[in-house]
Amino acid sequence: MEDNQGWGETQLGHHLKLDYWEPRLACGVLCFHLFTKEECTVQESMAQMNRDQKAINRLLQLWSSEGDSVRLKKHPPAFYIEWALSKNIKPEWLDWAIESGLYIPKKEEGTGAA
């Protein structure tokens, strides 16, 4: 498997292995602002976080509009990934996570063996 984006050099894999995410962590993972490469400077990390803050705020607004079921509870990573996909938001790292076995896509209904 080729990792052209360098996702394997980040903390992304660690966070995808967690049992549950809180909504703010989910925002960070989906927007990828928390997982800078180790050689990244503090200034570069802060600049990336500032760029991603608009996307994070938008996700939190969307979750707030869906009520307490999303906003206040911890959910497995797959819950947030599948929510994002249902809204046509595909994380940049999704293909890497699938290839690495860190996320298994939900099977579409009717695609199972007969």
C-alpha positions in Angstrom: 0.0 0.0 0.0 1.4 3.4 -1.0 0.9 6.3 1.4 1.5 9.3 -0.8 -0.2 11.7 1.7 1.9 10.7 4.7 -1.0 9.7 6.8 1.1 6.9 8.4 3.5 9.5 9.7 0.7 11.1 11.8 -1.4 10.2 14.8 -4.4 9.5 12.6 -4.0 5.7 12.9 -4.0 5.9 16.7 -7.2 7.9 16.8 -9.0 5.6 14.3 -8.3 2.7 16.7 -10.0 4.4 19.7 -13.3 2.9 20.8 -15.1 6.2 21.0 -14.7 9.8 20.0 -16.1 12.9 21.6 -17.6 15.4 19.0 -14.7 17.8 19.2 -12.2 15.0 18.6 -14.3 13.8 15.7 -14.2 17.3 14.2 -10.4 17.3 14.5 -10.1 13.8 12.9 -12.5 14.6 10.1 -10.8 17.9 9.4 -7.4 16.4 10.2 -6.1 19.5 12.1 -4.9 17.4 15.1 -2.5 15.2 13.3 0.5 17.1 12.0 3.7 15.4 11.2 6.2 15.4 14.0 8.7 17.6 12.1 6.0 20.2 11.7 6.7 23.4 13.6 4.4 24.9 16.2 3.7 27.8 13.9 2.8 25.5 11.0 0.5 23.5 13.3 -1.2 26.6 14.5 -1.7 27.9 10.9 -3.2 24.6 9.9 -5.5 24.7 12.9 -6.7 28.2 12.0 -7.4 27.2 8.4 -9.4 24.2 9.7 -11.3 26.1 12.3 -14.0 27.1 9.9 -14.6 23.5 8.9 -14.7 22.4 12.5 -17.2 25.1 13.4 -19.4 24.1 10.5 -19.4 20.4 11.6 -20.3 21.4 15.2 -23.1 23.6 13.9 -24.4 20.7 11.8 -24.3 18.4 14.8 -26.0 20.9 17.0 -28.9 21.1 14.5 -29.3 17.3 14.8 -29.8 17.5 18.5 -28.2 15.8 21.6 -27.8 12.4 19.9 -24.8 13.6 18.1 -23.7 16.7 19.9 -23.3 15.5 23.5 -22.5 11.8 23.2 -19.4 9.8 22.5 -19.7 7.5 19.4 -17.4 5.0 17.7 -15.2 6.5 14.9 -17.3 4.7 12.3 -20.4 6.7 13.4 -18.8 10.0 12.6 -17.2 8.7 9.4 -20.5 7.4 8.2 -22.3 10.6 9.2 -19.8 12.6 7.1 -20.2 10.3 4.1 -24.0 10.6 4.4 -23.5 14.3 4.0 -21.2 13.9 1.0 -18.2 14.9 3.1 -15.3 12.5 2.4 -12.3 12.8 4.7 -9.0 13.2 2.7 -7.6 10.2 4.6 -10.5 7.8 4.1 -9.0 5.7 1.3 -5.8 5.3 3.4 -7.8 4.3 6.4 -9.7 1.7 4.4 -6.5 0.3 2.8 -4.9 0.2 6.3 -7.8 -1.7 7.8 -8.5 1.1 10.2 -12.0 1.7 8.8 -14.3 -0.9 7.2 -17.0 0.7 5.0 -20.5 -0.1 6.0 -22.0 -2.5 3.4 -24.8 -1.1 1.4 -28.1 -2.9 1.8 -28.7 -5.5 -0.9 -25.0 -6.0 -1.6 -24.6 -9.0 0.6 -24.3 -12.6 -0.7 -27.6 -14.2 -1.7 
